[in-house]
Structure formats: C-alpha cells, structure tokens
Amino acid sequence: MRFLDKRFIRGFSMVEMQVAMVLLIGLMAVAGSIHFFGLRMFTATRMTLEATDEARNFIGTVRDEIRSCTLVQVGKGDFQTFAEIPDDTKQIGNALQVFPKTNMNIYTIYFRDTDNTLKRWATDTKKLTTICQNVTNYYVFAAQDFTGNVLTNNENNRVIEVTLKFLHENSKNAAQKGGLHDYYQAQTKVTRRKVL
C-alpha cells in the first residue's frame, strides 16, 4: 500500500480562492440579471396579451351582436342614463345600445365608464359586466356612412366604428420618467345584416 506523499497533497491558494469567488459571484450576478429581465419581459408581454385578448373578445362579441340586431343606436351615458345622440349632431358617443329583436324592451348597452373601463349591461340578465380595462378614449363608438364619414343622423344603413385605446396602469407615469408608454389600439367597423 502506498502512502500519500505530502508533495501530492495540495490545496487552493488564497489567490485562487479569491479568483474563484469573484468568478462565481459575477456568474451569479449575470444569471440573476438575466432572470429578472426575463420576469420583466414576461410581465410586459402578459399585460399586452391580456389587453389584446380583452379587446379581441369584446370586438368579436359586439360585432356579432350588431350584425344580427334589428336596431343599433350610438349614445352617451351609462346603462341607467343612456341617451341617443340627437339628429344634426355627430353620431359619436361613449355608449352603444343594441336591440337584438324588434321588441324594444330587450336590449344591450355597452358603455365606457368614468373609471376607464368598458362595461356591458343587458336587460335579460340585469348584470353589469366589465369587459375591458384601461380604456383611455372616452368616445368609443361612432356611426359612419360607407365612406367613413361620421354621420349626423340616424341612417338605416350606417356603419358602427368601435375604437379602443389602452394604456397600461403601470406606465401612466412613464412620460414623466422619460420612458415610453405601453399603448395599444383596437378598431373595427361593422354594420347590420338586417337592413330595413
């Protein structure tokens, strides 16, 4: 049996230990910064996807309701104070009233509320639902003719334009800090299929 010779038993010198520790700390700092960057990107992407998903779902729903309705009115107010925009006034408002059938007692109202949310209320459920959040534009709905001009009367064959502009809550003070806003916009135009 051979005994270990002391010249073969070696440890690390203090300089080697310090270099190894500095390299390990540097590697951990790089890995940590990459991890936190990934978390920030995940959060930003998630917020973008949520805003896009909300807008897509709303636009799909309101598009289908307008296409199949018998009457649609652009107005102002909320589900309790809805008022149709009068004739000889630009048909632009924060609310939309959709009548799915000829019974004028059954309808749905979409409106942009004062808390920057877009809400839906229907006579059949009597339930107020928040559809989209952080909607910055007050006038969401507009009635237009086929060329895109805003109407000043309630024409039968009008096109309803829906425009949603979003600004994330986390970026409201971004301009003051020299940063950019997380801003999104979704827009669609739809008309009724049942033209009277």
C-alpha positions as CSV (number, residue, x, y, z in Angstrom):
1,M,0.0,0.0,0.0
2,R,1.4,3.3,-1.0
3,F,1.1,6.2,1.4
4,L,0.3,9.6,0.0
5,D,3.2,11.8,-0.3
6,K,2.8,15.4,1.1
7,R,4.0,16.9,-2.1
8,F,1.0,15.5,-4.0
9,I,-1.5,16.8,-1.4
10,R,-2.2,20.3,-2.4
11,G,-5.0,22.8,-1.6
12,F,-6.0,26.0,-3.2
13,S,-4.0,29.1,-2.5
14,M,-5.8,32.2,-1.2
15,V,-5.4,34.0,-4.6
16,E,-7.0,31.0,-6.4
17,M,-9.9,31.0,-3.9
18,Q,-10.5,34.8,-4.3
19,V,-10.5,34.5,-8.1
20,A,-12.9,31.6,-8.0
21,M,-15.2,33.5,-5.6
22,V,-15.1,36.6,-7.9
23,L,-16.0,34.5,-10.9
24,L,-18.8,32.7,-9.1
25,I,-20.3,36.0,-7.8
26,G,-20.0,37.5,-11.3
27,L,-21.7,34.5,-12.8
28,M,-24.5,34.6,-10.3
29,A,-25.0,38.3,-10.9
30,V,-25.3,37.8,-14.7
31,A,-27.7,34.9,-14.1
32,G,-29.8,36.9,-11.7
33,S,-30.0,39.9,-14.0
34,I,-31.0,37.7,-16.9
35,H,-33.7,36.1,-14.7
36,F,-35.1,39.5,-13.6
37,F,-35.0,40.7,-17.2
38,G,-37.0,37.7,-18.3
39,L,-39.5,38.3,-15.5
40,R,-40.0,41.9,-16.6
41,M,-40.5,40.8,-20.2
42,F,-42.9,38.1,-19.1
43,T,-45.0,40.7,-17.2
44,A,-45.0,43.2,-20.1
45,T,-45.9,40.5,-22.6
46,R,-48.7,39.2,-20.3
47,M,-50.2,42.6,-19.9
48,T,-50.1,43.2,-23.7
49,L,-51.7,39.8,-24.3
50,E,-54.4,40.5,-21.7
51,A,-55.2,43.8,-23.3
52,T,-55.3,42.3,-26.7
53,D,-57.4,39.4,-25.6
54,E,-59.9,41.7,-23.9
55,A,-60.2,43.8,-27.0
56,R,-60.5,40.8,-29.3
57,N,-63.2,39.2,-27.2
58,F,-65.2,42.5,-27.0
59,I,-64.9,43.3,-30.6
60,G,-65.9,39.8,-31.6
61,T,-69.0,39.9,-29.3
62,V,-70.1,43.4,-30.3
63,R,-69.5,42.6,-34.0
64,D,-71.8,39.6,-33.8
65,E,-74.5,41.4,-31.9
66,I,-74.5,44.4,-34.3
67,R,-74.6,42.1,-37.4
68,S,-77.6,40.3,-36.1
69,C,-79.6,43.1,-34.4
70,T,-82.6,45.0,-35.7
71,L,-81.6,48.4,-34.4
72,V,-78.4,50.0,-33.0
73,Q,-78.0,53.4,-31.5
74,V,-74.9,55.4,-30.6
75,G,-75.4,57.5,-27.5
76,K,-73.9,58.9,-24.3
77,G,-74.2,57.9,-20.7
78,D,-74.3,54.5,-19.0
79,F,-76.9,51.7,-18.6
80,Q,-79.1,53.9,-16.4
81,T,-78.8,57.3,-18.2
82,F,-78.3,56.2,-21.9
83,A,-79.4,58.9,-24.3
84,E,-79.2,58.5,-28.1
85,I,-77.3,61.2,-29.9
86,P,-79.9,63.5,-31.5
87,D,-80.1,64.2,-35.2
88,D,-78.0,67.1,-36.7
89,T,-75.2,66.1,-34.2
90,K,-72.2,64.0,-34.9
91,Q,-73.0,60.4,-34.1
92,I,-70.1,59.8,-31.7
93,G,-70.5,58.6,-28.2
94,N,-69.3,56.6,-25.3
95,A,-72.2,54.2,-25.3
96,L,-73.9,51.8,-27.8
97,Q,-77.4,50.4,-27.5
98,V,-78.1,47.2,-29.4
99,F,-81.7,45.8,-29.9
100,P,-81.4,42.1,-30.9
101,K,-85.1,41.8,-31.8
102,T,-88.0,44.0,-32.7
103,N,-89.1,44.1,-29.1
104,M,-87.7,47.5,-27.8
105,N,-87.8,46.3,-24.2
106,I,-84.9,43.9,-24.8
107,Y,-81.5,45.5,-25.4
108,T,-77.9,45.5,-24.5
109,I,-75.9,48.6,-23.7
110,Y,-72.1,48.9,-24.0
111,F,-70.5,52.0,-22.4
112,R,-67.2,53.4,-21.5
113,D,-67.4,54.3,-17.8
114,T,-65.7,57.1,-15.9
115,D,-63.3,54.6,-14.3
116,N,-61.7,53.9,-17.7
117,T,-63.5,50.6,-18.1
118,L,-65.8,49.3,-20.9
119,K,-68.9,47.7,-19.4
120,R,-71.8,45.7,-20.7
121,W,-75.4,45.6,-19.3
122,A,-78.3,43.7,-20.8
123,T,-82.0,43.7,-19.9
124,D,-82.2,39.9,-19.8
125,T,-79.5,39.4,-17.1
126,K,-79.6,42.8,-15.4
127,K,-75.9,42.2,-14.7
128,L,-73.2,44.8,-15.2
129,T,-70.0,43.2,-16.6
130,T,-66.6,44.8,-17.0
131,I,-65.3,43.8,-20.4
132,C,-62.1,45.9,-20.9
133,Q,-59.9,47.9,-18.5
134,N,-57.6,50.9,-19.0
135,V,-59.6,52.3,-22.0
136,T,-58.3,55.8,-22.4
137,N,-60.5,57.2,-25.2
138,Y,-63.9,58.4,-24.0
139,Y,-65.7,58.2,-27.3
140,V,-65.6,54.6,-28.3
141,F,-68.4,54.3,-30.7
142,A,-69.2,56.3,-33.9
143,A,-71.8,55.9,-36.7
144,Q,-70.4,56.4,-40.2
145,D,-71.5,56.1,-43.8
146,F,-69.9,53.6,-46.2
147,T,-67.1,56.0,-47.0
148,G,-66.0,56.6,-43.4
149,N,-67.6,60.0,-42.8
150,V,-69.2,60.5,-39.4
151,L,-73.0,60.8,-39.7
152,T,-75.2,63.5,-38.3
153,N,-78.4,61.5,-38.4
154,N,-79.7,58.0,-37.7
155,E,-79.4,56.4,-41.1
156,N,-80.6,52.9,-41.6
157,N,-77.5,51.6,-43.4
158,R,-74.8,53.1,-41.2
159,V,-71.5,51.5,-40.2
160,I,-70.6,51.4,-36.5
161,E,-67.0,52.1,-35.8
162,V,-65.6,50.8,-32.5
163,T,-62.2,52.1,-31.3
164,L,-60.5,51.0,-28.1
165,K,-57.3,52.7,-27.0
166,F,-55.5,51.1,-24.0
167,L,-52.8,52.5,-21.7
168,H,-51.4,50.2,-19.1
169,E,-51.7,51.3,-15.5
170,N,-48.0,50.6,-14.7
171,S,-46.9,53.1,-17.4
172,K,-49.1,56.1,-16.5
173,N,-46.1,58.0,-15.2
174,A,-43.7,56.7,-17.8
175,A,-43.5,60.0,-19.7
176,Q,-42.5,61.9,-16.5
177,K,-39.7,59.4,-16.0
178,G,-38.5,59.6,-19.6
179,G,-39.9,56.2,-20.6
180,L,-42.3,55.0,-23.2
181,H,-46.0,54.2,-22.7
182,D,-47.5,50.7,-23.2
183,Y,-50.2,51.9,-25.6
184,Y,-52.5,49.7,-27.7
185,Q,-55.3,50.3,-30.1
186,A,-58.0,48.0,-31.5
187,Q,-60.5,49.1,-34.1
188,T,-63.3,47.6,-36.1
189,K,-66.2,48.6,-38.3
190,V,-69.4,46.6,-38.6
191,T,-72.8,47.1,-40.0
192,R,-76.1,45.3,-39.5
193,R,-77.0,42.5,-41.9
194,K,-80.7,43.0,-41.4
195,V,-81.2,46.3,-43.2
196,L,-84.8,47.5,-43.0
